[in-house]
């Protein structure tokens, strides 16, 4: 169903919404320089000043750049984070230009579990944006150069650097690497070429995983990392840095408390069901395109690999919304890729019944975009932009009463 057929001007609304999200994230990135040392940017500050430790690569890079420029490391983190979001949004915009603009494309675009998640959930600038920017740029590059065999060695070299860097910066990202293989298989139908491209990067990624699993962290490293950031006591150090000293049993007990207190199974079960609505629409539409069935099978295979790999994240981390959003965002990019590679635009005229449904579908998409949300952690907000509007009205009311 082409929701915007005959209403080309309304595509401007969607582009405006994308611009709004990016501007909101840029503003959040700037604000986090002052207020995000604990969690927003805290995880980025983990470094190698106390010795090699998981998640420390990006923090060490930021720290060295900051020392060289005589800046607070948070300015460097903000610059990298904003750049990653800019790359991601550019890639989405590029893929949208070749999109069918079916209702499920718009649904995935405005879904509170994809692009809008960091704005609505207020869980932004976490290290997964490194993966999103990488996957988006890889997909756009493959769209243009995937058929060029002469570039296979350069692509493999890029992956040899990018994949280990992602693991050494934030090891949970490895659970989502099947989506990288899916992008390659969709754009390069020769499996032997994909195997050639991925063999060395996969080996290096395996070595990186072994390294991070054998250097989990401890209290001594935490103290040295905190000291390198100007925090002389653990009480003033970022909680994100302090998690390096947390044992698996402690992490599991902490998660169990959140599951019970905030009703995680019920809450995130409902959120996943809502987020799946446009995914189901995409499946029903794409499966009817003969030339897209192979690509759809590849994506389903990536899901079957990635979801089990990510299960441990839900067991040891309370950020369930983040782990789900990483799946949703990866699927969104891959579905945009499949949609962009369809044989030809759908130009058939819809029946009159479909035409009459367009306003109803537009209304549904508006409500879908604004009236629910998936929290990054805990259980707030419940109702997306509506909850934020109520919060803002309450805040304004408090100022007026004073």
C-alpha positions, 0 to 999 in steps of 0.5 A: 500500500503506497500511503503517499501515492498522490501525496508527494508533498507529504514525503517532506513531512517524513524528511522533516521528521528525520531532520527533527530526530537528528537535530534532537540528537545533536542537542542531546549530544551537546547537553551530555558533555555537561550531564552525561559523564555517569552513563550517557558518555560514561561507557566511552571513557573506559580506557587502557590506562590501567592495562588492557581491558574490555571496552577500552579501545574507543576510550583510549583513543578519545583520551589520547586525542583529548590530551593532544588537543588539551580538551575534556575527553567528553568533547571528543566523545560528543564529536564521534557520537554526533558524527556516527548519528550523522552517518547513520541518518545519511545512510537511511536517507540514501536508502529511502530515496530508492524505497517503495514508500510502502506503509511498512517502510514508513512504519519502520522509519517512525517506529519508536524502536528504530531511529526515534528510540534514542530520542523517545527513550532518552537512551542516546549516544551509547556505543552501538551507534558505532555499529549502526554507522558502520552497518549503514555505510557498509550497506550504502557502499555495497549498493554501489560497489557490490558487483565490483570484484576488484574492490573485494580486497579493500572491502576485506581490509576495511572489515579487518579493521572495523570488526575488531575495533567494534569488538574492542570498543563494545564486545556485545556488538559481536552478537549482531555481526550476522547482520553484517554477513547478511548485508554482504550476502544480499549484495554479493550473490557469489558465496565464495566471494563473501567467504573470501571477504569475510575469512580474515575479518572473522578470524581477527574478530574471534581473536578480539573476542578471546581477548575481551573475554580474558580481560573482563576487568577488576577493581584495580583497573577501575581505580586506575581508569577513574584516576585517569579521568580525574576521579580519585575515588570510586564514589565519584567515578562513572557507574559505567566504568565501575561495571568493569569490576562487576562479576557475572553473578552480581550482574545476573542478580541485578538484572533479576531485580529489574525484571521483577520490579519493572515487569520486564517480560510483560513490558518488553513482550508488548514492545516487541509485539508493537515493533513487529507490526511493520516487520510483519508487513514487510515480510508479507510484501517482500515474500511476494517479490520473486527476486527478493525471496533469497534476500528475505531468507538471508535476513531470516537466517541472520535473525536466527543466528543473532537472537540466540547470540544476544540472549546473554546480554539480556541475562547480564544487562538491564538495558533490554530496550537497547538490545532489542533496538539493535536488532530492530535497527539492523533489520530496518537497514537490511529491509531498506536494502532489500526494498531498494534492490527490488526489480522495479517500482510498484506502479500499479494503481491500487483499487478504490478500497485501498485508496479510501484506506489511505487516510486511515493508514496515515492516522495509524502511522501517526498514532504508531509513531507518537503514542507508545515507546520502548524504554531503554531501561526500567519502565519509562516512558510508556507512551512515547511523545505523549509521555514527554508532552505530559512531562513538559506540561507538568514541568511548565506548571511547576514553574508557573506555580512558583 
